[in-house]
């Protein structure tokens, strides 16, 4: 299994659209992704060959790094620029890695798990949806898309539902996110939990 993770898309969509619905009293600035639990959800006890993570990355102290080391994976990190803005080419680099992995593995097939809700076509006439189609149709890989149902591009979602698997992250919201504690939330706030 190869995992391609557009973290900025997952995180921003989570706090802009899902957080207000699930936890309307929470300050969006305190919304965080539980990277380890999200990765465990995607892995689902399958062997992971590689992880490509783009966008804002978890801090070095996050449990995700220990989890990755425990399954013998060192992820490829495509980070923000020094100015704090995401490189324009991050999505394109992630898409190129998707095609590169599929081409290198030929004639073997594998599984591609894509974490993004972005199915838009870019200025070059490409995008995650087109790349996912190539991997599925030309290389015969199994595909799955993990995204917030609320914000996922409908064409990306429909393609995954018909040709592979679509996982709505809203069903796992309380396991794959957390609220950074401050005085108010520590004293007055509890969250439900659902099993992964």
PyMOL commands that set and color helices and strands:
alter all, ss='L'
color gray80, all
select helices_A, chain A and resi 7-22+28-30+35-43+63-70+90-105+128-139+154-163+169-176+183-188
alter helices_A, ss='H'
color red, helices_A
select strands_A, chain A and resi 2-6+31-33+50-54+76-78+111-115+142-147+165-168+177-179
alter strands_A, ss='S'
color yellow, strands_A
deselect
rebuild
show_as cartoon
